[in-house]
Amino acid sequence: MSDQPAIDQPVVIITGASSGVGLWAAKSLADRGWMVIMACRDLAKAEAAANDVGVNAANRRILHIDLGDQASVRKFASDFHALGLPLDALLLNAAVYLPRLEAPMRSPEGYEISVATNYFGHFLLAHLLIGDLMASNGRRGQPSRLITLGTVTANSEEFGGKIPIPAPADLGDLSGLASGFKAPIAMIDGKEFKPGKAYKDSKLACMIMSREFHKRWANSGVVFNTLYPGCVADTPLFRHTPPAFQRIFPWFQKNITKGYVSQPLAGERTAQVVADPAFASQSGVHWSWGNRQKEGRMPFAQPLSARATLEARNERLWDLTMKAVGLA
């Protein structure tokens, strides 16, 4: 195995590539001949998982990152730059979901951990690597891409985004973020801590982030999109939910809503949005395979909810986040 890929080999970074959609997207892209940089918190787990599902060893590197720790995010960017590789795509996939917390966990910077990991970490990482994406843009006859994994629970255009358990995603007036987002504040809207909603809010913020990147870098040629590959009801993301939920939810999605998607299929769909020419012609799009799965179903560009398209609020969210991650 050579130390570096061929100069014309496409390179992608995938966060959270040690399990679930990220792992299977890594396999799909490596099988396509991409060099996959698996950005993971647990290196031994990532190595074992990559071997287990057959991520081509010649087409992968594993680098450490803890998205909940901004110093770790900055070190990852430095470590990647030390490899001297181009960057053709960045897939922001990693997430933590801790719905049973009774009190907020905090990042090293003092921020609530779901928002710190799922949103702040990805926001910072994307800024540290946007120059790399721009530098590689068009080098293989395709635009570079920054792709963010969304979720149905953060989009009230979908039924799953309307479920009030514990509450729908809603960033409110951003008062929690505007007040510094440190203890005792644990929600972006400044209201009572609800761990499940903190996750939904973090994913809504990520989807807004992608739209803002598209708007602010519209002339860069880089494609900025989000996607929802279907309901991956048995993903390790749900490992901190009650055991009964882990049994019932996949069955419900398979037999009642018909929304279930396997991890390998979700990974393949994600890889398509990262790599296939069909997804290169539009930026600022949320690609969705919807809630009801059918054989051979094609993705469609889905509108986002009004909560994701409030321009003045979204610009303020951007500015406040720049401060939270030390970029302003």
ZIQUI-V444549 format. One record per backbone hydrogen bond with DSSP energy under -0.5 kcal/mol. NH is the residue of the N-H (numbers start at 1). CO is the residue of the C=O. E is the energy in kcal/mol with one decimal. If there is no record, write none. Layout:
NH:CO:E
NH:CO:E
This chain:
9:6:-2.2
12:35:-2.5
13:89:-1.9
14:37:-2.5
15:91:-2.1
16:39:-1.9
17:14:-0.6
17:39:-0.7
19:16:-0.7
22:19:-0.6
23:19:-1.3
24:20:-2.0
25:21:-2.5
26:22:-2.0
27:23:-1.9
28:24:-2.3
29:25:-2.6
30:26:-2.6
31:27:-2.6
32:28:-1.0
33:30:-1.4
34:29:-2.5
35:10:-3.2
36:34:-0.7
36:59:-2.7
37:12:-3.3
37:35:-0.6
38:36:-0.8
38:61:-3.4
39:14:-2.6
39:37:-0.9
40:38:-0.8
40:63:-2.3
43:41:-0.7
46:42:-2.2
47:43:-2.5
48:44:-2.3
49:45:-2.6
50:46:-2.6
51:47:-2.1
52:48:-2.3
53:49:-2.2
54:50:-1.1
55:50:-2.8
56:54:-0.6
59:56:-1.4
60:57:-0.9
61:36:-2.4
63:38:-2.2
63:61:-0.5
65:40:-2.2
69:66:-2.2
70:68:-0.5
72:69:-0.6
73:69:-1.9
74:70:-2.2
75:71:-2.1
76:72:-2.5
77:73:-2.0
78:74:-1.9
79:75:-3.0
80:76:-2.9
81:77:-2.4
82:78:-1.8
83:79:-0.6
83:80:-1.4
84:81:-1.3
85:80:-0.6
87:132:-0.6
88:11:-2.2
89:11:-1.5
90:145:-2.3
91:13:-3.2
92:90:-0.7
92:147:-3.1
93:91:-1.1
101:98:-1.4
107:111:-2.8
110:107:-2.1
113:105:-2.0
116:112:-2.5
117:113:-2.4
118:114:-2.4
119:115:-1.5
120:115:-2.6
121:116:-1.9
123:119:-2.8
124:120:-2.6
125:121:-2.4
126:122:-2.7
127:123:-1.6
128:124:-2.2
129:125:-1.3
130:126:-1.1
133:129:-1.9
134:130:-2.3
135:131:-2.1
136:132:-1.6
137:133:-0.7
137:134:-0.6
138:142:-1.8
139:136:-2.3
140:142:-0.6
141:138:-1.6
145:88:-1.9
146:223:-3.1
147:90:-2.5
147:145:-0.5
148:225:-2.2
149:92:-2.5
150:148:-0.6
150:227:-3.0
154:151:-1.3
155:152:-1.6
156:154:-0.5
158:155:-2.1
161:155:-0.6
161:158:-1.1
162:159:-2.0
163:160:-0.5
165:163:-1.1
169:153:-0.7
174:171:-1.9
176:188:-1.4
177:188:-1.6
178:174:-2.8
179:175:-1.3
180:177:-1.6
181:176:-1.7
183:110:-0.5
185:182:-2.3
190:187:-1.7
198:194:-2.4
199:195:-1.6
200:196:-1.9
201:197:-3.2
202:198:-2.0
203:199:-2.0
204:200:-2.4
205:201:-2.6
206:202:-1.6
207:203:-2.0
208:204:-2.2
209:205:-2.5
210:206:-2.0
211:207:-1.5
212:208:-2.4
213:209:-2.6
214:210:-2.3
215:211:-2.2
216:212:-2.8
217:213:-2.6
218:215:-0.7
220:217:-1.9
223:144:-2.9
225:146:-1.5
225:223:-0.6
226:285:-2.2
227:148:-1.6
228:287:-2.4
231:259:-1.7
232:230:-0.9
233:231:-1.5
235:232:-1.6
238:235:-2.0
239:236:-2.1
240:237:-0.5
241:238:-1.9
245:242:-0.6
246:242:-1.8
247:243:-1.3
248:244:-2.7
249:245:-2.8
251:247:-0.9
252:248:-2.9
253:249:-2.5
254:250:-2.3
255:251:-2.6
256:252:-2.4
257:252:-1.8
258:252:-0.5
258:253:-0.6
259:253:-1.1
260:253:-1.4
261:231:-2.5
266:262:-2.6
267:263:-2.6
268:264:-2.2
269:265:-2.5
270:266:-2.2
271:267:-2.3
272:268:-1.9
273:269:-1.7
274:270:-1.7
275:271:-2.5
276:272:-2.2
279:276:-1.7
280:277:-2.0
284:224:-2.9
287:226:-2.8
287:285:-0.7
288:300:-2.3
289:228:-2.1
293:258:-3.4
293:291:-0.7
297:294:-2.1
300:288:-2.3
302:286:-3.0
302:300:-0.7
308:305:-1.7
309:306:-1.1
311:309:-1.1
314:310:-2.9
315:311:-2.3
316:312:-1.8
317:313:-2.5
318:314:-2.1
319:315:-2.1
320:316:-2.5
321:317:-2.3
322:318:-2.3
323:319:-1.3
324:320:-1.9
325:321:-1.9
326:323:-1.3
327:322:-3.0
328:322:-0.9
